[in-house]
């Protein structure tokens, strides 16, 4: 018996199926990677390898660089960075309200894409610890944001002039490197009350060029010092009653021990990982961390996501370009590994 296949019907069916697949891809939730940098992305070679195996409909990239700086084939190897700079960027100074203004600009831009459902705030010295699929599944398994937030009773950065907009019982502290749900991203981008209070009353002490030593000594005595990016997002979410919707930890690892040598005019900074530090062993040690100790609150945060115990970190900083070049040859040895506890 001869069977005749009507090819036009077959192609119609295939076309319809491909259209459905395209539609499904178009509606898949995306991750928004939002980078803060002064100008170039020094670790672009590592991020290029991270993004090259990912479908474009699964993620978005946004970069806040100094005004007038643009990313092109001439200054970055990472295709995902090309033309992804904000056109309304501002000059940013560490410890000033311009930092949180830049964060809000990134969120506002990223929210223009309705498919962006998770928002990572990252620095130009951050590296991914895993491949994209692992990171995607990790954050999408949870309905919460990941925001390092705690009460530091020894912290003196709260300014009484912030009342009544910001009461001292809502004052929080933590890392600026957050991973947000769309709901919380909208709260931060849409804030019109708490942000102005930070602009007016949360300011760092500007030290003289020949300053050396402890910022609590000499010319700083009796003056109020406040670093906006250490407090803004955490305090805003506390004021809005949203702390029950966050995991109180960051997904970005920083090493602070023995960082006294990195203290300078701008205060304390985390340890920088250089070429000699960029080993698979270093990465695996970070990947193996499953809890974070907050001595100031006598609290141990056992890391979880979606109700399951997980490793704590998906990213790490601060890495130099030399470190990135060393890691690029070793990345396959660590980026796909999964040290999670059995679920």
C-alpha positions in Angstrom: 0.0 0.0 0.0 1.4 3.3 -1.0 1.2 6.1 1.6 1.3 9.6 0.3 2.4 12.3 2.7 1.1 15.7 2.0 4.3 17.7 2.6 2.5 21.0 2.8 0.5 19.8 5.8 3.7 18.4 7.4 5.5 21.8 7.0 2.4 23.5 8.3 2.5 21.4 11.4 6.3 21.9 11.9 5.8 25.6 11.5 3.0 25.6 14.0 5.1 23.6 16.5 8.1 25.9 16.0 5.9 28.9 16.6 4.7 27.4 19.8 8.2 26.7 20.9 9.2 30.3 20.1 6.2 31.5 22.0 7.2 29.4 25.0 10.7 30.7 24.9 9.5 34.3 24.7 7.5 33.9 27.9 10.1 32.2 30.0 11.2 34.1 33.1 14.5 35.8 32.6 17.4 36.7 34.9 18.6 40.3 34.8 22.3 40.8 35.4 23.0 44.4 36.5 26.6 45.5 36.7 28.1 48.6 38.4 31.4 49.6 36.9 33.5 52.8 36.4 34.2 52.1 32.8 35.4 48.8 31.3 34.4 45.3 32.4 37.7 43.8 33.4 36.4 40.2 33.8 34.6 40.2 30.4 36.6 37.1 29.2 35.1 35.0 32.1 31.6 36.4 31.6 31.8 35.7 27.9 32.3 32.1 28.6 29.5 32.1 31.1 27.0 33.6 28.7 28.1 31.9 25.4 26.2 28.7 26.2 23.0 30.5 27.2 20.0 31.3 25.0 19.5 35.0 24.6 15.9 34.8 25.7 16.9 33.5 29.2 18.7 36.6 30.4 19.3 40.3 30.1 22.4 42.4 30.8 22.5 46.1 32.0 25.6 48.0 32.8 26.0 51.3 34.7 29.3 52.9 33.6 30.5 56.5 33.7 28.5 58.8 31.4 29.5 58.6 27.8 31.2 55.2 28.0 29.8 52.6 25.7 30.6 48.9 25.2 31.6 47.7 21.7 33.6 45.1 20.0 36.6 47.4 20.3 36.6 47.4 24.1 35.0 44.1 25.3 35.3 40.5 24.3 31.9 39.7 25.8 29.2 39.9 23.2 26.5 40.1 25.9 28.0 43.4 27.1 28.0 45.2 23.7 25.6 48.2 23.8 24.2 47.2 27.2 25.3 50.4 29.0 22.6 52.7 30.4 22.2 55.9 28.4 21.2 57.9 31.5 24.1 56.9 33.8 25.6 59.3 36.3 29.0 59.8 37.9 29.3 57.6 41.0 31.5 58.0 44.0 32.0 55.3 46.6 30.1 56.1 49.8 27.8 58.7 48.3 24.1 58.5 47.5 25.1 58.4 43.8 25.8 54.7 44.3 22.2 53.9 45.3 20.9 56.3 42.6 22.9 54.2 40.1 21.4 51.0 41.5 17.9 52.4 41.1 18.6 53.4 37.5 19.7 49.9 36.7 16.5 48.5 38.3 14.3 51.0 36.5 15.8 50.0 33.1 15.7 46.2 33.8 12.0 46.5 34.9 11.1 47.7 31.3 11.3 44.0 30.3 8.3 42.2 31.8 10.0 38.9 31.4 12.8 39.8 33.9 11.8 38.1 37.1 15.0 38.0 39.1 17.5 40.9 39.4 21.2 40.5 40.3 23.2 43.5 41.4 26.8 42.8 40.7 30.1 44.6 40.6 32.7 44.6 37.8 34.9 42.4 40.0 32.3 39.6 40.4 32.7 36.2 39.0 30.0 33.4 38.6 30.7 30.3 40.7 28.4 28.0 38.6 27.0 27.8 35.1 23.8 29.6 34.1 21.4 26.7 34.5 22.5 26.1 38.0 22.1 29.8 39.0 18.8 30.0 37.2 17.3 27.0 39.0 18.7 28.1 42.3 17.0 31.5 42.4 13.8 30.4 40.6 13.3 27.7 43.2 12.6 30.4 45.8 9.9 33.1 45.9 12.1 35.2 48.1 14.8 37.9 47.4 18.3 37.4 48.8 19.2 40.5 50.8 22.0 40.5 53.4 20.2 42.4 56.2 20.9 42.7 59.9 20.7 45.0 62.9 24.0 46.3 64.1 23.6 47.8 67.5 27.2 49.1 67.3 26.5 50.9 64.1 26.3 54.7 64.5 25.4 55.6 61.0 21.7 56.2 61.7 20.9 60.0 61.6 18.1 61.2 63.9 17.3 63.8 61.2 15.8 60.9 59.1 12.8 60.7 61.4 9.9 60.4 60.9 10.5 58.9 57.4 13.0 56.4 58.8 12.7 55.3 62.4 15.8 53.8 64.1 14.0 50.5 64.8 13.8 50.0 61.0 17.5 50.8 60.4 19.3 47.9 58.8 22.7 47.1 57.4 24.1 44.7 54.9 25.8 44.0 51.6 24.7 46.0 48.5 25.0 42.9 46.3 21.4 41.7 46.3 19.2 39.3 44.2 15.7 40.6 44.0 12.3 39.3 43.0 10.4 41.6 40.6 8.1 42.7 43.4 11.0 44.0 45.5 12.7 45.5 42.5 9.6 47.5 41.8 9.4 48.7 45.4 13.0 50.0 45.2 12.7 51.6 41.8 9.4 53.2 42.8 10.5 54.6 46.2 10.0 58.3 46.5 10.2 58.8 50.2 13.1 56.8 51.8 15.6 57.6 49.0 15.4 61.4 49.4 16.0 61.0 53.1 19.2 59.0 52.4 20.3 61.7 49.9 19.9 64.4 52.6 21.0 62.7 55.7 23.2 59.7 54.9 26.6 61.0 53.9 30.1 59.8 54.3 32.9 61.8 56.0 35.2 63.3 53.4 38.8 62.9 54.6 41.8 65.0 53.7 44.2 63.6 51.1 46.9 63.1 53.7 44.6 61.1 56.0 46.0 57.9 57.4 44.8 55.5 60.1 41.5 55.0 61.9 38.5 57.0 60.6 37.3 57.3 64.2 40.3 59.4 65.1 41.5 62.9 64.5 39.4 65.1 62.3 36.4 62.8 62.1 35.6 62.9 65.8 32.1 64.3 66.5 31.1 64.1 62.8 28.4 61.8 61.5 29.4 59.2 58.9 26.9 57.2 56.8 27.5 55.0 53.8 24.1 54.8 51.8 24.7 51.5 49.9 25.3 49.6 53.2 21.8 50.5 54.4 19.3 51.7 51.7 17.8 48.5 50.3 17.7 46.7 53.6 16.1 49.7 55.5 13.6 50.3 52.7 12.4 46.7 52.7 12.1 46.8 56.5 10.0 50.0 56.4 7.7 48.4 53.8 7.2 45.3 56.0 8.8 43.0 53.5 11.5 41.3 55.6 9.5 38.1 55.8 9.9 37.9 52.0 13.7 37.8 52.0 16.5 35.4 52.7 18.7 37.5 55.0 21.9 36.8 53.2 23.7 37.8 50.0 24.5 35.4 47.1 27.8 37.1 46.5 30.9 36.1 48.5 33.4 38.6 49.8 36.3 37.8 52.1 36.8 40.3 54.8 39.2 38.6 57.2 42.7 40.1 57.2 41.4 43.0 55.1 43.1 45.7 57.3 45.7 46.1 54.6 43.0 47.2 52.2 41.8 50.0 54.5 42.3 53.4 53.1 40.8 56.8 52.8 37.5 55.3 51.7 37.4 52.9 54.7 37.3 49.1 54.8 37.2 46.9 51.6 37.2 43.2 51.1 40.2 41.2 50.1 41.1 41.2 46.5 41.7 37.8 44.8 44.8 38.1 42.6 46.4 35.7 40.1 48.0 33.6 42.8 44.6 33.2 44.6 42.7 32.2 41.5 42.7 28.4 41.9 40.1 25.7 41.7 40.7 25.0 45.4 39.8 28.6 46.3 36.6 28.4 44.3 35.6 25.0 45.8 36.2 26.4 49.3 33.7 29.2 48.6 31.2 26.8 46.9 31.3 24.5 50.0 30.1 27.2 52.4 26.6 26.3 53.7 26.1 28.9 56.5 27.0 32.4 57.4 27.6 33.6 61.0 26.4 37.0 62.1 28.2 37.6 65.4 26.5 41.0 65.9 23.1 39.3 66.1 24.4 36.0 67.5 22.8 34.3 64.5 23.9 31.6 62.1 22.1 31.7 58.8 21.9 28.2 57.4 21.6 28.8 53.7 18.4 27.6 51.9 16.4 28.3 48.8 12.9 27.1 48.1 12.8 25.3 51.4 15.9 23.2 50.8 19.3 23.5 52.2 21.7 24.9 49.7 25.3 26.2 49.4 25.3 29.9 50.2 27.0 31.7 47.2 26.5 31.9 43.4 29.0 34.7 42.8 32.2 35.9 44.4 34.3 39.1 44.4 36.8 40.9 44.3 38.7 39.3 41.4 41.3 41.0 39.2 41.6 40.6 35.5 44.8 38.5 35.9 42.8 36.2 38.2 40.1 35.8 35.5 42.7 34.8 32.9 44.0 32.1 35.2 40.5 30.9 36.0 39.4 30.7 32.4 41.4 27.6 31.8 40.0 26.0 34.9 36.4 27.1 34.8 35.1 23.7 33.5 36.4 22.1 36.7 34.2 24.1 39.0 31.4 26.0 37.3 29.1 22.9 36.8 29.8 21.2 40.1 27.0 21.1 42.7 27.9 20.6 46.3 24.4 21.0 47.5 23.2 18.8 50.4 20.8 16.1 49.4 17.2 17.4 49.2 
